[in-house]
Amino acid sequence: MKLIKSILVIAVLLVGTSTIAQNKKDRKIMADAEKAKTTLLETSSGLERFFNESAGYVIFPNVGKGGFIIGGASGNGVVYEKGNAIGMADLKKLNIGLQAGGQAIIEVIFFETNVDLQRFKTEKFQFAAETSAVALKSGIAFEAKYKDGVAVFALPKAGLMADASVGGQKFKYKAF
């Protein structure tokens, strides 16, 4: 009887922890997101207000983008609610227009209200063509504002890309 109870307890623990545990890839993305947050704050201390006051945010620490006339971007990130990691996100972008090159960036999206964050989590979230990220430079985040409940910032990491294109971003959310 003790053996059955022990097996039952172990099975419950394994099932319970496997539903909230992240795989190795997710843990790497989470570590990269924490480093990216530090880099973002070092680059523009005005972002601290967004990190502290937003209902939530998603950090994509390694977004790769590139193209020649037709382009795209892809990245994985971590979704935070009130500063706590609650899930993973996937970013896909397709655009067309005058563009050439390749680039790696950090992208962060802040959600002004719980409704905006919930919209992201229910996969009804995508950016229209006119929504664009603010390229971070020293001091620029102090003047930034939310537009339609979101504020988006991008920090180039490597590469060079000339871009005058139109497109949209789509996201997928997976809770822990």
N, C-alpha and C positions, 0 to 999 in steps of 0.2 A: 504494500500500500504506500509506503514511504517512497519507493522508487517511482511509482506512478505519479505521485504528487510532485516529486522533483522534476520529472520529465515534463509535466504539465506547466510548472512554473518556468522552466527554461524555454519551453515553446512559446509561452505568452510573452516572455521578455524578448525573445528573438523577433517575433512578429511585431511587437510594439516598437522596438528600436529600429527595425528595418524600414518602417513606414516613415520615420522622421529623419533617419540618417541620410547623409548625402554620400554620393559615390565619390571616388577619387577626383574625377574631373570637376565636379561641383565644388569640392573643397579647394581645389586649385583656383577656380574662378573666384571663390569667396576671398581667398588670400589676396589675389590680384586686385579685387575690388577694394579691399581695405587699404592696400598700397596706393591705389588710384585716388581714393578719397584724400589721403594724406597729400599726394601730389597736387590735387585740385586745390586744397586749402592753402598749400604753400604758394601756388601760382596766383590765387585770387582769394584773399581772406574775406572778401565780401560774400563768398558762398556760404560762410558759416551761418549766416542768417537763414539761408534756404535750408541747410541741413537741420537747423534747430527748430524752425517754425513750420516746415512743410508737414502735411499729413503723411507723406511717404515719398520715397524716391527709388529710382533704379539706377545702378551704376554698371555701365558696360566698360570694363577696363581695357578691352582689346577689340576695337572695331576695325576691321580691315575693309578698306574701300578702294575701288579702282575702276577704271573704265577708259574707253576710247569711243566717244559718241554715245554708246550704250554702256551704262555702268551699273554697279551694284555695291552693296555693302552687307556685311554680316558680322554678328557678334553675339556673345553670351554675357549675361549679367546677373546681378543679385538684386532682388526687390526687398526694400526695407519699409517697415511701417513703424513710425515713432522711434526710429533708430535701431530696430531689431530686424534681423534677416527673417523673412517669412517665405521666400521662394526664389525660384530661378526664372530668368526671362531669356527670350531668344529674339534677336532683331534681324530683320531682313529688309533690304531697301533695293528698289529698282528705279533707275532714272534714265532719261534720255535728254540729250542736248550737247552743248559744247563742253567737252571735258576730256582730259587726257592725264594719265598718270596713275599713281597709287599712293595710298597713305594709310597710316595707322593712327587711330585717335582714341581718346578716352571720351565717352559720352555719358552725361548724367541728365536724367529727367526728374524734375521735382513736380509733385502733385500738390496743388494748393489745398484741396479739401479731401475729406474721406470719400466723397462721391466721385471725385476725379480718380482717386486711387482704386476704388471699387470698379470703375469703368475699365481701367487697365487690367485688373485681375480677372474680369469676366470676358476677356478677349474681345471686347467691343471697341478696342482702341487702335487707332491708326492715325498717322499724321497726314493731313492734306498737303498738297503741293506747296502751299504758301507758308507752312510752318517750317521754320529753320532754326538751327542751333546757333547760339551766340558763341563765336570763337573767343576763347578766354584770352584776355590781355590784362595786364596789371590794372586793377581798379574798375574794370568794366562791370563786374558783378554787383557793385554797389548801386548802380543805376538800373539794373535789370528788373523786369516785372513779369508777372505771370500773364500768359495770353491763353484764353479759353481753359483756364485751370491748370496749365502746365508751363514750366520754364525749362528750357533745354540749353545745355552748355556743352561745348566740345573743346577738347584740348589736343592739338596735334602732338603725336609722339615721334613719328618718323615718316619720311617720304615727302613727296611734293605732288600736289594735284591742282591743276587749273580746272575750275568747275563753274559752269553757268548752266545748270540743268534743272529740269523739273521732274519730280517723282514723289514717291511717298514711302513711308516706313510702316511696316506691320510688325506686330509683336505677339509673342505667345508667352503665357505665364503658367508656371507649374509650382504649386504650393508644396512645401515640405511635408 
